[in-house]
């Protein structure tokens, strides 16, 4: 019974395409971070932000695989396409701006901490700055997703 579930789950070419695209983008992030910044942080295998966008890779592979399986005039394709539009917009827009705001808050806090040296200034837990993507990161992630969706199918 459970084996049937896993056989069906891993036999779902659409889901597997999206999963391979996500993992591939995350692995490229780990490699790029290691080679360019000389930091081998395993967090990059699951962390958000950075090059390439795993969000874009995942949803673009989903769209391509759904289009191949069901056709571009189908209801499943419509759903996956609209989901991709929302995710891509969010990855580039809202989440990118959130990262810029976090960076500004950290800089302001550091300035206040150095300037007023107030022992009552509350501790600021490190805000995550790398949460969104530049247009190039989204395009590269999207291209990865399209290619993986085509290749796996």
C-alpha positions in Angstrom: 0.0 0.0 0.0 2.7 2.5 1.0 4.9 1.3 -1.8 2.1 2.1 -4.3 2.0 5.6 -2.8 5.7 6.2 -3.3 5.7 4.6 -6.8 2.9 7.0 -7.8 4.6 10.0 -6.1 8.0 9.4 -7.7 6.3 8.5 -11.0 4.7 11.9 -11.2 6.9 13.4 -13.9 5.5 16.9 -13.2 6.4 16.8 -9.5 9.7 15.2 -10.1 10.6 17.8 -12.8 9.9 20.6 -10.4 11.8 18.9 -7.6 14.9 18.3 -9.8 14.8 22.0 -10.9 14.6 23.2 -7.3 17.4 20.9 -6.1 19.6 21.8 -9.1 19.2 25.6 -8.5 19.9 25.1 -4.8 23.0 23.0 -5.6 24.2 25.7 -8.1 23.8 28.3 -5.3 26.0 26.2 -3.0 28.7 25.9 -5.7 28.6 29.6 -6.7 28.7 30.7 -3.0 31.6 28.4 -2.4 33.7 29.3 -5.4 32.9 33.1 -5.5 32.8 33.9 -1.8 35.0 31.1 -0.5 32.2 30.1 1.9 30.9 26.6 1.8 27.7 27.0 3.8 25.3 24.0 3.6 22.5 26.5 4.4 22.7 27.5 0.7 21.2 24.1 -0.2 17.9 25.2 1.4 18.2 29.0 1.8 16.3 31.5 -0.2 17.7 34.3 -2.3 20.8 34.3 -4.5 21.8 33.0 -7.9 19.9 31.3 -9.5 16.4 31.6 -8.2 15.2 28.2 -7.1 11.6 29.6 -7.0 11.8 30.5 -10.6 13.4 27.2 -11.6 10.7 25.2 -9.7 7.7 27.0 -11.1 9.1 27.1 -14.7 9.8 23.4 -14.7 6.2 22.9 -13.3 4.7 25.0 -16.1 6.7 23.2 -18.9 6.0 19.7 -17.6 2.3 20.6 -17.1 2.1 22.0 -20.6 3.7 18.9 -22.1 1.4 16.5 -20.1 -1.9 18.4 -20.4 -1.4 20.9 -23.2 -1.3 24.7 -23.0 -5.0 25.0 -23.3 -5.7 22.9 -20.2 -7.0 23.8 -16.8 -3.8 22.3 -15.0 -1.6 24.4 -17.3 -3.6 27.5 -16.5 -3.2 27.0 -12.8 0.5 26.3 -13.0 1.1 29.3 -15.3 -0.8 31.7 -13.0 1.1 30.2 -10.0 4.4 30.8 -11.8 3.4 34.4 -12.5 2.7 35.1 -8.8 5.8 33.3 -7.6 8.1 35.1 -10.1 6.6 38.5 -9.3 7.0 37.8 -5.6 10.6 36.5 -5.9 11.7 39.6 -7.8 9.5 42.2 -6.3 8.1 41.8 -2.7 10.8 39.5 -1.4 13.7 41.5 -3.0 12.3 44.7 -1.4 12.0 42.9 2.0 15.7 42.1 1.8 16.6 45.8 1.1 14.5 46.9 4.0 16.2 44.3 6.3 19.6 45.7 5.2 18.5 49.3 6.0 17.2 48.3 9.4 20.5 46.5 10.2 22.5 49.6 9.1 20.3 51.9 11.2 20.5 49.7 14.2 24.3 49.5 13.9 24.5 53.3 13.6 22.4 53.8 16.7 24.3 51.1 18.6 27.7 52.9 17.8 26.3 56.4 18.2 24.3 56.3 21.4 25.9 53.3 23.1 22.7 52.8 25.1 22.8 49.6 27.2 19.0 49.6 27.1 19.0 49.3 23.3 17.3 45.9 22.6 19.2 43.2 20.9 18.5 42.9 17.2 18.4 39.3 16.0 20.2 39.1 12.7 17.6 39.8 10.0 17.9 37.8 6.8 18.9 40.1 3.9 19.1 37.5 1.2 15.4 36.7 0.6 14.6 37.9 -2.9 16.2 38.0 -6.3 17.5 40.3 -8.9 16.0 40.1 -12.4 19.1 38.2 -13.7 18.7 35.6 -10.9 15.0 35.1 -11.8 15.8 34.8 -15.5 18.6 32.3 -14.9 16.5 30.2 -12.5 13.6 30.3 -15.0 15.8 29.2 -17.8 17.1 26.3 -15.7 13.5 25.3 -14.9 12.4 25.4 -18.6 15.4 23.3 -19.6 15.0 20.8 -16.8 11.3 20.5 -17.6 12.0 19.8 -21.2 14.9 17.5 -20.5 13.1 15.4 -17.9 10.0 15.1 -20.0 
